């Protein structure tokens, strides 16, 4: 009867450098520096972490690309970088804001497109309602609709 020991999990410190647009799908990702390598995740390791935060992640010894996301071995903020110069930190913050703004603009465009389609349905309904009206009735109806839009 042999007993096999499970290897101890491995802890690694990564530095949060902000949100970035992922090249693979264009969605917003979260970038972390691990030594000289940048790793991207689709969700933040720790919610509310500031740019430059050092985060300790724990991985199973036999799977270094997997990390524990919850529980006592989940990611934890271990401090803030002190060995990074101010221009680099500022560059991380600017890149983070730019990626966030791109995502916000794309979301706003999608909402506007949906809203325009929705608005077009209402305009079509008003046009259909005004068809059987006489010229004077249409003018009164247009005035009524305009007043309702203005909230009068």
FIVO-845575 format. One record per atom (N, C-alpha, C): z, x, y; residue in three letters. Coordinates in steps of 0.02 Angstrom, whole numbers, padded with zeros to 5 digits, always signed. Example, Ala and Ser with C-alpha at 12.3 -4.5 7.8 and 13.67 -1.06 7.14 Angstrom:
BEGIN
+00390+00660-00284ALA +00390+00615-00225ALA +00390+00660-00165ALA +00354+00642-00112SER +00357+00684-00053SER +00394+00645+00002SER 
This chain:
BEGIN
+00000+00042-00058UNK +00000+00000+00000UNK +00000+00045+00062UNK -00053+00040+00100UNK -00058+00082+00160UNK -00045+00040+00222UNK -00013+00070+00268UNK -00001+00036+00331UNK -00045+00068+00384UNK -00080+00027+00419UNK -00122+00053+00474UNK -00091+00032+00539UNK -00085+00079+00582UNK -00057+00065+00648UNK -00114+00046+00695UNK -00100-00001+00737UNK -00149-00019+00788UNK -00142+00031+00845UNK -00198+00058+00869UNK -00193+00107+00923UNK -00167+00074+00987UNK -00132+00113+01025UNK -00104+00089+01088UNK -00160+00073+01138UNK -00153+00020+01177UNK -00203+00004+01228UNK -00207+00061+01280UNK -00264+00065+01311UNK -00276+00118+01361UNK -00275+00086+01431UNK -00238+00115+01476UNK -00236+00091+01546UNK -00279+00136+01589UNK -00315+00104+01635UNK -00359+00140+01681UNK -00348+00113+01752UNK -00349+00157+01800UNK -00346+00135+01870UNK -00416+00130+01898UNK -00431+00073+01930UNK -00494+00063+01964UNK -00479+00046+02037UNK -00528+00058+02081UNK -00520+00043+02152UNK -00567-00012+02171UNK -00540-00065+02200UNK -00581-00122+02222UNK -00620-00103+02284UNK -00687-00106+02281UNK -00727-00088+02339UNK -00764-00148+02369UNK -00751-00208+02344UNK -00777-00268+02376UNK -00831-00304+02336UNK -00855-00358+02366UNK -00906-00399+02335UNK -00974-00366+02346UNK -01018-00374+02297UNK -01086-00348+02301UNK -01132-00399+02269UNK -01194-00401+02293UNK -01244-00443+02262UNK -01269-00407+02200UNK -01266-00441+02143UNK -01287-00411+02080UNK -01363-00411+02076UNK -01392-00354+02059UNK -01464-00347+02055UNK -01493-00388+01998UNK -01455-00396+01945UNK -01481-00430+01885UNK -01494-00504+01896UNK -01451-00538+01933UNK -01460-00610+01942UNK -01453-00633+02014UNK -01439-00589+02060UNK -01434-00607+02131UNK -01369-00642+02149UNK -01323-00651+02101UNK -01259-00683+02115UNK -01210-00633+02143UNK -01155-00659+02167UNK -01103-00616+02196UNK -01060-00588+02140UNK -01048-00523+02142UNK -01006-00490+02093UNK -00951-00451+02128UNK -00905-00426+02091UNK -00848-00388+02118UNK -00853-00317+02093UNK -00854-00269+02139UNK -00866-00199+02122UNK -00801-00159+02123UNK -00794-00115+02073UNK -00735-00073+02066UNK -00758-00002+02049UNK -00726+00047+02080UNK -00740+00116+02063UNK -00692+00139+02009UNK -00721+00168+01957UNK -00681+00197+01904UNK -00703+00270+01900UNK -00666+00313+01934UNK -00688+00382+01941UNK -00748+00383+01988UNK -00805+00406+01962UNK -00867+00406+02001UNK -00914+00350+01980UNK -00893+00310+01932UNK -00934+00256+01905UNK -00914+00190+01938UNK -00965+00149+01956UNK -00951+00083+01984UNK -00960+00032+01928UNK -00909-00011+01921UNK -00911-00065+01872UNK -00913-00131+01910UNK -00951-00178+01884UNK -00959-00244+01916UNK -00933-00298+01869UNK -00898-00346+01899UNK -00873-00404+01862UNK -00894-00467+01898UNK -00903-00522+01862UNK -00922-00584+01894UNK -00864-00621+01926UNK -00803-00600+01909UNK -00743-00630+01939UNK -00697-00573+01960UNK -00656-00585+02010UNK -00610-00532+02031UNK -00558-00517+01977UNK -00540-00454+01969UNK -00489-00436+01921UNK -00422-00465+01942UNK -00407-00460+02008UNK -00345-00486+02036UNK -00365-00527+02098UNK -00347-00589+02100UNK -00363-00632+02157UNK -00326-00608+02219UNK -00360-00604+02274UNK -00329-00586+02337UNK -00321-00511+02349UNK -00349-00470+02305UNK -00343-00397+02315UNK -00383-00376+02376UNK -00355-00331+02414UNK -00389-00305+02474UNK -00434-00247+02455UNK -00485-00235+02495UNK -00530-00179+02482UNK -00489-00114+02486UNK -00499-00073+02435UNK -00461-00010+02431UNK -00400-00016+02387UNK -00387-00074+02359UNK -00328-00083+02315UNK -00341-00047+02249UNK -00290-00013+02224UNK -00293+00018+02157UNK -00266-00034+02108UNK -00305-00047+02057UNK -00287-00097+02008UNK -00285-00063+01939UNK -00232-00075+01903UNK -00226-00049+01835UNK -00251-00101+01787UNK -00302-00083+01747UNK -00326-00128+01695UNK -00311-00096+01627UNK -00297-00138+01578UNK -00280-00114+01512UNK -00332-00139+01463UNK -00358-00092+01422UNK -00410-00107+01373UNK -00385-00090+01303UNK -00410-00125+01253UNK -00395-00105+01184UNK -00423-00034+01173UNK -00390+00006+01134UNK -00411+00076+01123UNK -00481+00080+01094UNK -00500+00033+01052UNK -00565+00036+01019UNK -00620+00000+01057UNK -00605-00033+01114UNK -00655-00068+01154UNK -00644-00052+01228UNK -00669+00004+01253UNK -00656+00024+01322UNK -00690-00020+01375UNK -00742-00058+01356UNK -00776-00101+01404UNK -00746-00171+01409UNK -00694-00183+01370UNK -00659-00247+01371UNK -00590-00235+01401UNK -00565-00284+01439UNK -00498-00277+01467UNK -00458-00341+01457UNK -00393-00333+01456UNK -00349-00391+01452UNK -00348-00424+01521UNK -00363-00489+01523UNK -00369-00522+01588UNK -00306-00561+01608UNK -00262-00574+01560UNK -00201-00613+01575UNK -00142-00584+01537UNK -00085-00610+01553UNK -00025-00591+01517UNK +00005-00525+01540UNK +00050-00498+01501UNK +00085-00437+01522UNK +00040-00376+01527UNK -00017-00378+01493UNK -00064-00322+01497UNK -00122-00336+01545UNK -00119-00391+01581UNK -00172-00409+01627UNK -00175-00361+01687UNK -00229-00365+01726UNK -00236-00320+01784UNK -00179-00329+01834UNK -00157-00273+01862UNK -00102-00273+01911UNK -00120-00226+01968UNK -00102-00246+02028UNK -00112-00202+02086UNK -00059-00147+02083UNK -00084-00085+02085UNK -00039-00027+02078UNK -00031+00011+02143UNK -00061-00013+02196UNK -00056+00022+02260UNK -00121+00017+02299UNK -00129+00063+02346UNK -00188+00065+02389UNK -00213+00136+02391UNK -00279+00145+02397UNK -00307+00213+02398UNK -00281+00251+02459UNK -00267+00313+02449UNK -00245+00356+02504UNK -00291+00416+02511UNK -00334+00427+02461UNK -00378+00485+02462UNK -00449+00469+02485UNK -00459+00412+02517UNK -00524+00392+02542UNK -00523+00394+02618UNK -00575+00424+02647UNK -00577+00430+02720UNK -00595+00362+02752UNK -00579+00355+02815UNK -00589+00292+02851UNK -00662+00269+02853UNK -00711+00314+02865UNK -00781+00291+02864UNK -00803+00261+02797UNK -00779+00289+02742UNK -00796+00262+02676UNK -00765+00193+02666UNK -00703+00186+02685UNK -00669+00121+02681UNK -00705+00069+02724UNK -00725+00089+02784UNK -00761+00044+02828UNK -00828+00025+02798UNK -00863+00072+02767UNK -00927+00058+02735UNK -00918+00007+02678UNK -00864+00014+02639UNK -00850-00034+02586UNK -00839-00104+02616UNK -00802-00107+02672UNK -00788-00172+02703UNK -00851-00204+02731UNK -00895-00163+02761UNK -00958-00190+02788UNK -01002-00216+02732UNK -01008-00178+02678UNK -01049-00199+02621UNK -01020-00263+02590UNK -00954-00268+02587UNK -00921-00328+02561UNK -00939-00389+02603UNK -00933-00381+02669UNK -00947-00437+02714UNK -01021-00457+02711UNK -01065-00407+02707UNK -01137-00421+02703UNK -01154-00461+02640UNK -01126-00441+02584UNK -01138-00476+02521UNK -01111-00547+02524UNK -01052-00555+02553UNK -01022-00621+02560UNK -01066-00665+02605UNK -01091-00636+02660UNK -01133-00674+02707UNK -01198-00695+02675UNK -01229-00652+02635UNK -01290-00670+02599UNK -01278-00729+02552UNK -01222-00727+02517UNK -01205-00781+02471UNK -01192-00846+02510UNK -01156-00841+02565UNK -01141-00900+02606UNK -01205-00930+02635UNK -01251-00887+02658UNK -01315-00912+02685UNK -01356-00947+02631UNK -01358-00918+02571UNK -01395-00949+02516UNK -01365-01016+02498UNK -01298-01020+02496UNK -01265-01084+02481UNK -01279-01136+02535UNK -01279-01114+02598UNK -01293-01161+02653UNK -01365-01186+02649UNK -01411-01143+02631UNK -01481-01164+02624UNK -01489-01215+02569UNK -01454-01204+02513UNK -01457-01253+02458UNK -01429-01320+02480UNK -01372-01318+02515UNK -01342-01381+02538UNK -01388-01416+02588UNK -01420-01378+02632UNK -01465-01408+02681UNK -01525-01441+02647UNK -01551-01408+02596UNK -01608-01437+02560UNK -01588-01502+02526UNK -01529-01503+02495UNK -01505-01564+02464UNK -01493-01619+02516UNK -01466-01599+02573UNK -01452-01647+02626UNK -01517-01676+02653UNK -01568-01634+02661UNK -01632-01658+02686UNK -01663-01709+02639UNK -01659-01696+02574UNK -01685-01744+02526UNK -01647-01809+02529UNK -01581-01804+02536UNK -01539-01863+02541UNK -01556-01902+02605UNK -01564-01867+02660UNK -01580-01898+02724UNK -01648-01932+02721UNK -01696-01901+02686UNK -01762-01930+02679UNK -01759-01998+02645UNK -01715-02006+02597UNK -01707-02071+02563UNK -01683-02124+02612UNK -01638-02106+02656UNK -01612-02154+02705UNK -01666-02173+02756UNK -01704-02124+02777UNK -01758-02139+02825UNK -01809-02185+02793UNK -01825-02173+02729UNK -01871-02215+02693UNK -01845-02287+02689UNK -01779-02295+02678UNK -01749-02361+02675UNK -01753-02397+02743UNK -01741-02360+02797UNK -01746-02390+02864UNK -01819-02409+02879UNK -01866-02367+02860UNK -01937-02382+02870UNK -01957-02445+02832UNK -01934-02451+02771UNK -01948-02510+02730UNK -01918-02572+02762UNK -01858-02566+02790UNK -01825-02624+02821UNK -01861-02645+02885UNK -01892-02598+02921UNK -01925-02613+02984UNK -01996-02639+02976UNK -02027-02632+02919UNK -02097-02652+02908UNK -02112-02725+02926UNK -02072-02773+02903UNK -02090-02843+02917UNK -02073-02865+02989UNK -02043-02823+03029UNK -02021-02843+03095UNK -02079-02840+03145UNK -02074-02881+03198UNK -02123-02880+03252UNK -02110-02819+03295UNK -02153-02805+03342UNK -02146-02748+03386UNK -02080-02750+03425UNK -02062-02808+03453UNK -02000-02814+03491UNK -01939-02807+03446UNK -01944-02835+03385UNK -01889-02829+03338UNK -01880-02756+03315UNK -01936-02720+03306UNK -01932-02650+03286UNK -01898-02609+03341UNK -01914-02623+03404UNK -01883-02587+03460UNK -01808-02600+03460UNK -01788-02662+03450UNK -01717-02679+03449UNK -01683-02647+03388UNK -01718-02647+03332UNK -01691-02616+03271UNK -01683-02541+03280UNK -01732-02508+03311UNK -01728-02436+03324UNK -01668-02421+03369UNK -01660-02463+03421UNK -01603-02454+03466UNK -01537-02463+03429UNK -01534-02513+03386UNK -01474-02526+03347UNK -01458-02467+03302UNK -01507-02441+03267UNK -01497-02383+03222UNK -01475-02323+03262UNK -01506-02311+03319UNK -01487-02254+03361UNK -01414-02260+03384UNK -01394-02319+03405UNK -01325-02330+03427UNK -01276-02319+03369UNK -01293-02340+03310UNK -01250-02331+03252UNK -01243-02257+03234UNK -01298-02220+03240UNK -01295-02148+03226UNK -01250-02113+03276UNK -01253-02133+03338UNK -01210-02103+03390UNK -01138-02126+03384UNK -01126-02177+03345UNK -01058-02201+03335UNK -01035-02251+03387UNK -01083-02285+03419UNK -01065-02335+03469UNK -01058-02403+03440UNK 
